[in-house]
Amino acid sequence: GVVAKRFRSLDGDLPGALADVEEARKLEPRNSQNETTEADLWWERDEWDKVIASTYRALELNPAHTYALLRRAAARRHKNDLESALSDLDKALSLEPMSADARAGKASALIAKGDRRAARLELDGLVQSQPGEALAWALRAIYFHALTGDFAAAERDLLSILEYIARE
């Protein structure tokens, strides 16, 4: 059912994909993955309220579902509900402190909120905790340095990615 959802979704058959999710719910009503699958369907259509509702149900079934927290935070960010997005991201980080996605999401929400200092600390922490993670360097270059106009620092971060890749 849920696998079929992916194929139907790719074909643009939203009603069929949602029917597959509903069938999966009948087979496994306590499986939070059914709810995040539905959230993904709504995400593809920019239906933020529906994404939030689906991830809320996933979190009722599994409060430690990090992906659901990240998806809900991103939907809330799209709705400019920054405080709720940050709350979800903090919860995700409490579950997975090394999550690059959670830290990047938090930095993005902080930037949108206008708290550049906290965003910089978040991105610096991401780079320090995961120096081999290209995403960490790229996010700091793009989200922070380029945003603040420090293009030399952005260039240094991007070069760090290339240096790391060359060593691999």
N, C-alpha and C positions, 0 to 999 in steps of 0.2 A: 503494500500500500504506500508507505512513505517513499520508497524508491520510485514507484510509479509516479508519485507526485512530482518528482524532479523532471521526469520526461514530459509529463503533461504541462508543467510550468514552462519548460523550454519551448514547447509548442504553442504557448499562449493560452492554454486551456485552463484558466483559473477555476471555473466551476468544477471541472474534473479533478484538478489537483486538490481543491478543498474537500471534495467528496472522498478522495483517497485518504486525506488526513482524518476525516470523520470515521472512515472505516478502521483506520489504525487505532483511533481512540476506543472504538468498540472492542477491538482485540486486546489492547493494552491501555486501559483507562488511567493507570497510574504512571504512565511513561511520559515524563516531561518533554522528551524529544518531539512528541507529536505537537506540542504547543509551540516549540521553537521552530519546527518545520512550518507551521502555519504562519508564525511571525515572519519567517523568511519570504513566504509568498506575498504577504502584505508589504514587506520592505521593498520588494521589487517594483511595487506600484506606488511607493511613497505614501502609503496609508498609515501615518504615524500613530494615530489613535488605536488602530487595529493591531499594530505591532505591539504597542504598550499593553493592550488587553491580553494578547496571546502570551507575551512574556510574563505578565502578572500571573496567569494561570500556570505557566511552567514553574514559576518560583513558589507558588502555593504547593505544588507537588514535590519540588526539590529546591529548598531555599539556598542551597550551595551551588546552584547551576550558574556557573560563571558566564557562560555564553549568553544565557538569558539576561543576566545583569548588564552585560556589555551591549547587547542589542537594544534593551530598553533604554539604557543611558543614551545611546546614539539617537534613538527616536525622540527622546526628550530633548536632546540637544537640537535636533531639527525643529522642534516646536519652540525653541528658545526657553525651555524650562531648565535653566542651568543649575539651579540648586538641587532639583531632583536628579538631574543627570550626575552631578557631582556626588550625591549621596549613593547612587548606584555604583559609581566607579570606586568610591571608597570601600564599599562592601566587596566589590570584586577584588580589589587589592588586598583586603583582609583575608580573602580566600586564597588568592594567588599573588603574593607580593612581587613576583618577578614578571608579571604579565606586561609585556610591551604594549599590547593593545589597550589595557586598562590605563597605563600611565600616559600613553599618547592621547587617549580619549580625555583623560583628566586635564592634560595640558591644553588641549583644544578648547575644552569648556572654560578653563580658567582664562585663556586668551579672550574668548568671546565675552566673558564676564568683565574683562578689563584688568584682571589681576596678573599682569605680566611678570611680576616678581615671583609669585607662586608657580606660574607656568615654567619659568626659567629653572627654578629649583627642581620641579618635577622632571623636566627634560634632562637636566644635568644628572639627576639621580638615575635616570634611565640609561644614559651613556655610561656612567660609572659602574652601574650594576651589570651591564651587558655590553662591554666594549667591543665584542665581536659581532654584535647585532647591527647590521647595516641599517635596519629600520630606525634604530635609536638615533644614529648620527643624522640620517636623512630628516627625521622629524624635527630634530633640534635645528638643523639648517633651515628647513622650510618654515616650520611653525614659529620659530622664535627669531633667529637671526635675520631672515629675510623680512619678517614682519616689522622688526624694529629698525631695519635699514642697515644693519651691520653685515654688509655683503662680504667683507673680508672674512669674518668669522663663519659665515655660511659656506664660503668657498673652502675654508680649512676643514670644516666638518665633512663636506662632500669629498674632499681629497682623502680624508681619513678612511672613508668607505672604500675608495679605489685602492689605497695602500693595503687595507685589510684583505680585499679580494685578491690582490696580486700575491699576497703571502700564502693564500690557501692553495 
